[in-house]
Amino acid sequence: MRETKRERMARKAAEWAESLAEPMPVVEDVDSLDELEPEEADVAPGAGRIEVTIEAGAPVERLDAALARRIATLSRSRLKSLIGEGRVAIDGATVIDASRKINAGVRIVVDLPAPVPAAPAAEEIPLDVLHEDADVIVVDKPAGLVVHPGAGNTSGTLVNALLHRCAGSLSGIGGVERPGIVHRLDKDTSGVMVVAKTDRAHQKLAAQFADHGRTGPLERAYLALIWGVPKYTQGTITGDIGRDPRNRQAMAVVKAGGREAITHFEVLESFGGAAGEGMVSLVECRLETGRTHQIRVHFAHIGHPLLGDDLYGSGYRTKLDKLDREAPEVAAALRALGRQALHARLLVFVHPKSRKVMRFESDMPPDMERLIEALRELG
């Protein structure tokens, strides 16, 4: 007799619980740790010299701009700081003017200082805690909250808040800057996250996220508002994801050098448009992999970027101009959103100690709810 979905999930939970009884090694590199907006701290090289020779025929341009175009691992703002600190030399002479014009044929040396990891400070930041025990803490992260300190975000992060609330009882496997962090959400993505409070819990949770629910009960579901309506009401988007060669701050579906990425989706509702051609769709997404910006990149790749996503949906700004004329209430709600319309609504995992299946859901945040209500008025 064919087993039901409920029976299958119960069997998988039992099998996974049995496997958790055995000790596991520390998981150093799991796909779920990619769920983070690109940050210079994750890609920048270590200390040392970077030498650049401006090729023959290159146009005259500013020093900082020229270096940013040729050193993909350093942002222009970081290079400007290095220049100001006297860490850049042109043909052996130190320069501190980032706007200096340079010509073809010059040799530039950038002297990178050794990175100094800073221990985050505990900060009293309010948290919406869905569950907490001696092993894990589950929070409903608001949009705008960065998960951990990094380039440009040295304080005011989820980690700073957790250090205050948990008083030092966080897993150390993630390092001094990422205590307890097993998986992450983009700064402007809201929703459910679990954090490990012990090293053992971190190991067990990391193994589940690395498995992506293929053999265990782990589930992650997201709600997103996208431009247009996909051809099919249900489907799977595939395409390897890697750094966008044209924009180091973005990811892209690439033909070579990327990592496998699989996103399953279902269209829940569509809004507006004439003759059945919807202007916007509400979709639920389930991840089979966990790449940086995966949902945002995949939907942009198929021509349906997320509403409010300036990084991957910049070509849709004309849509907002059209909304200003035809649906000003929707346009106002979208502008008030001020972020990509993406929310992590569901997280299911096996508790690392009790081995019970834990299920946590997060209601649609008010900013996305207001946008949906305005869209429904379109008919």
C-alpha positions in Angstrom: 0.0 0.0 0.0 1.3 3.4 -0.9 2.2 5.5 2.2 0.4 8.8 2.7 2.3 12.1 2.9 1.7 12.1 6.7 3.1 8.6 7.1 6.1 9.5 4.9 6.9 12.5 7.0 6.5 10.5 10.2 8.9 7.9 8.8 11.5 10.5 7.7 11.3 12.2 11.2 11.8 8.8 12.9 14.8 8.0 10.7 16.3 11.4 11.2 15.8 11.2 14.9 17.6 7.9 15.0 20.5 9.3 13.0 20.8 12.2 15.5 21.6 9.8 18.3 25.0 9.2 16.8 27.7 11.9 17.3 28.4 14.1 14.2 31.5 15.9 13.1 31.5 19.7 13.0 30.1 20.8 9.7 32.4 23.5 8.4 30.9 24.2 5.0 27.2 23.8 4.4 25.1 25.3 1.6 22.8 27.1 4.0 25.6 29.4 5.1 25.4 31.0 1.7 22.1 32.7 2.6 23.6 36.1 3.0 23.9 39.2 1.0 27.4 39.5 -0.5 29.7 41.2 2.0 33.2 42.3 1.5 34.3 40.4 4.6 33.3 37.1 2.9 35.2 37.7 -0.4 38.0 40.1 0.4 41.6 38.7 0.2 43.9 38.5 3.2 46.8 40.8 4.0 49.4 41.3 1.4 50.2 43.2 -1.8 48.0 43.4 -4.9 49.8 44.6 -8.0 47.9 46.1 -11.0 49.3 47.3 -14.3 47.0 49.5 -16.3 46.9 47.9 -19.7 47.9 49.7 -22.9 45.1 51.7 -24.5 43.1 52.0 -21.3 41.3 55.4 -21.0 42.3 58.0 -18.4 40.2 57.6 -15.2 40.1 58.1 -11.5 42.5 56.0 -9.4 39.7 54.5 -7.2 37.5 53.7 -10.2 40.4 52.1 -12.1 41.2 49.8 -9.2 37.6 48.9 -8.5 37.3 47.7 -12.1 40.4 45.5 -11.9 40.2 44.2 -8.3 36.9 42.4 -8.0 37.4 41.5 -4.4 37.5 45.1 -3.1 34.7 47.6 -3.3 35.3 51.1 -4.5 34.6 52.5 -1.0 37.1 50.2 0.6 39.7 51.2 -2.0 39.1 54.9 -1.3 39.8 54.2 2.3 43.0 52.4 1.6 44.1 55.2 -0.7 43.4 57.7 2.1 45.4 55.6 4.5 48.5 55.8 2.2 48.3 52.1 1.3 48.4 52.7 -2.5 51.4 53.5 -4.6 51.7 54.5 -8.3 55.1 53.6 -9.8 56.6 53.4 -6.3 55.2 56.8 -5.1 52.5 56.7 -2.4 49.3 58.6 -3.3 46.4 59.6 -1.0 44.1 61.2 -3.6 41.5 58.8 -4.8 40.4 61.1 -7.6 43.9 61.3 -9.1 43.8 60.6 -12.8 45.9 57.7 -14.0 47.1 56.7 -17.5 47.8 53.4 -19.3 51.0 51.7 -18.4 51.3 52.7 -14.8 52.0 50.1 -12.1 49.8 50.3 -9.0 50.4 48.5 -5.7 47.8 48.1 -3.0 49.0 47.1 0.4 46.3 45.3 2.3 46.4 45.3 6.1 45.7 42.1 8.0 42.0 41.8 8.8 41.2 42.2 12.5 38.1 40.3 13.6 36.2 42.3 16.1 34.2 40.6 18.9 30.6 41.9 18.6 29.3 43.7 21.7 26.0 42.7 23.4 23.3 45.3 22.7 19.8 45.6 24.1 17.8 45.2 20.9 14.2 43.9 21.0 13.6 40.5 19.6 10.5 38.6 18.6 11.3 35.2 20.2 9.1 32.3 19.0 10.8 29.7 21.1 13.8 29.4 23.4 15.4 26.6 25.5 18.9 25.6 26.6 19.8 24.5 23.0 18.2 26.8 20.5 16.4 30.1 20.1 14.0 30.7 17.3 13.3 34.3 16.3 11.0 36.1 13.9 13.5 38.5 12.2 12.2 41.8 11.0 13.2 43.3 7.7 16.1 45.7 8.0 18.0 43.7 10.7 21.4 42.4 9.6 22.1 38.9 10.9 25.7 39.4 11.9 28.4 42.1 11.9 30.3 42.6 8.7 31.6 45.3 6.4 29.5 48.4 7.1 27.5 46.8 9.8 29.6 46.6 13.0 26.7 46.9 15.4 22.9 46.7 15.6 22.7 43.2 14.3 20.8 40.1 15.3 24.1 38.7 16.8 24.5 41.8 19.0 20.9 41.3 20.2 21.4 37.6 20.9 24.6 38.2 22.8 22.6 40.5 25.2 19.6 38.2 25.5 21.5 34.9 25.8 24.3 36.2 28.0 27.1 34.4 26.2 25.3 31.0 25.8 25.7 30.8 22.0 27.6 28.3 19.9 31.1 29.2 19.1 31.4 27.1 15.9 30.5 30.1 13.7 33.4 32.1 15.0 33.7 35.3 17.0 31.6 37.3 14.6 28.9 34.7 14.0 28.1 32.9 17.3 25.2 30.5 16.9 24.5 31.4 13.3 23.5 28.2 11.4 21.6 29.8 8.5 20.9 33.4 7.5 18.4 35.7 5.8 19.2 38.8 3.8 19.0 42.0 5.7 15.7 43.0 4.1 14.1 39.6 4.2 11.9 39.0 7.2 10.9 35.8 8.9 11.8 32.7 10.9 15.4 31.8 11.9 16.8 29.3 14.3 20.1 30.0 16.2 22.2 27.4 18.1 23.0 28.0 21.8 25.5 25.1 22.1 28.1 23.6 19.8 26.3 20.3 19.8 23.1 22.0 18.7 25.0 23.9 16.0 26.4 20.6 14.6 23.1 18.9 14.5 21.3 21.8 13.0 24.0 22.5 10.4 23.7 18.9 9.3 20.0 19.3 8.7 20.4 22.4 6.7 23.1 20.8 4.7 20.7 18.0 3.9 18.0 20.5 2.8 15.2 18.1 3.8 16.2 15.5 1.3 16.3 12.7 3.9 14.9 14.5 7.0 11.9 16.7 7.9 13.6 20.1 7.5 11.3 22.5 5.6 11.7 26.1 4.7 8.9 28.1 2.9 9.0 31.7 1.7 6.3 34.1 0.4 7.3 36.5 -2.3 5.6 39.0 -4.5 6.9 39.0 -8.1 6.2 41.0 -11.2 3.9 39.3 -13.7 2.6 35.7 -13.6 4.7 32.7 -14.4 3.7 30.4 -17.2 2.9 27.6 -14.9 1.1 27.8 -11.5 3.6 25.3 -10.1 7.2 24.7 -11.1 10.8 24.3 -10.4 13.5 26.9 -11.3 17.0 25.5 -11.8 20.3 27.2 -12.7 23.7 27.3 -11.1 24.3 30.5 -9.1 27.6 32.3 -8.8 29.0 35.8 -8.6 27.7 38.1 -11.3 30.8 38.9 -13.5 29.3 42.4 -14.2 28.5 43.3 -10.6 30.5 41.9 -7.7 27.7 42.9 -5.2 25.2 40.6 -7.0 24.8 37.0 -7.8 23.5 35.5 -11.1 22.6 32.3 -12.9 25.9 31.4 -14.5 27.0 28.8 -17.1 30.2 27.9 -15.4 31.7 28.3 -11.9 28.4 28.4 -10.1 26.8 26.0 -7.6 23.7 24.0 -8.1 20.5 25.8 -7.1 16.9 24.5 -7.1 13.8 26.5 -6.2 10.3 25.0 -6.2 7.4 27.5 -6.4 3.6 27.7 -6.4 1.5 30.7 -7.5 -1.0 31.4 -4.7 -2.7 34.5 -6.1 -2.3 37.0 -8.9 -3.4 40.6 -9.0 -4.4 43.2 -11.6 -3.8 43.3 -15.3 -6.2 43.1 -18.2 -7.6 40.0 -20.0 -6.3 37.7 -17.3 -2.7 38.9 -17.6 -1.8 39.6 -14.0 0.5 42.4 -13.0 1.8 40.8 -9.8 1.8 37.3 -8.3 2.1 36.0 -4.7 4.1 32.8 -4.8 5.3 30.3 -2.2 8.8 29.1 -2.6 10.5 26.1 -1.1 14.3 25.7 -1.3 16.1 22.5 -2.2 19.4 24.3 -2.0 20.6 27.4 -0.1 22.5 29.8 -2.3 23.1 33.5 -1.7 20.0 35.4 -2.9 18.6 32.2 -4.4 14.9 33.2 -4.7 15.7 36.7 -5.9 18.2 35.5 -8.5 16.0 32.7 -9.8 12.9 34.7 -10.3 14.8 37.5 -11.9 16.3 34.9 -14.2 12.9 33.8 -15.5 11.7 37.4 -16.0 9.7 37.8 -12.8 11.9 39.7 -10.3 10.6 40.4 -6.8 8.8 43.6 -6.1 11.0 46.2 -4.4 14.2 44.4 -5.3 16.5 47.2 -6.5 19.4 44.9 -7.0 17.8 42.3 -9.3 14.7 44.1 -10.5 16.0 47.6 -11.4 14.7 47.2 -14.9 11.2 47.2 -13.5 11.3 50.8 -12.2 9.1 51.8 -15.2 6.4 49.5 -13.7 6.4 51.7 -10.6 6.0 54.8 -12.8 3.0 53.0 -14.4 1.5 52.2 -11.0 1.8 55.9 -10.1 -0.5 56.7 -12.9 -2.9 53.7 -12.8 -2.8 52.5 -9.2 -1.4 55.2 -6.9 -2.4 53.2 -3.8 -0.4 50.2 -4.9 2.6 52.5 -5.8 2.4 54.1 -2.4 2.4 50.7 -0.6 5.3 49.5 -2.7 7.4 52.6 -2.0 6.5 52.2 1.7 7.8 48.6 1.6 11.2 49.9 0.7 12.7 46.3 0.3 12.3 43.1 -1.6 8.9 41.5 -1.0 10.2 38.3 0.6 9.3 36.7 3.8 10.4 33.4 5.4 7.1 32.1 6.7 7.9 28.5 7.7 10.7 26.6 9.3 10.6 23.0 10.4 13.5 21.2 11.9 14.3 18.4 14.4 15.3 19.6 17.8 19.0 18.8 18.3 18.5 17.4 21.8 14.9 16.2 22.2 14.7 15.0 18.6 11.2 16.3 18.3 10.0 17.8 15.0 9.7 21.6 15.7 7.4 23.7 13.4 7.4 27.5 13.4 5.4 29.9 11.3 5.6 33.7 10.9 2.6 35.8 9.8 2.9 38.0 6.8 4.6 41.2 8.0 2.4 44.4 8.0 4.3 46.1 5.1 3.8 43.2 2.7 0.2 42.7 4.0 -0.6 46.3 3.2 0.8 45.9 -0.3 -1.2 42.8 -0.9 -4.4 44.5 0.3 -3.7 47.4 -2.2 -3.1 44.9 -5.0 -6.4 43.1 -4.3 -8.2 46.4 -4.8 -7.1 46.2 -8.5 -9.6 43.3 -9.0 
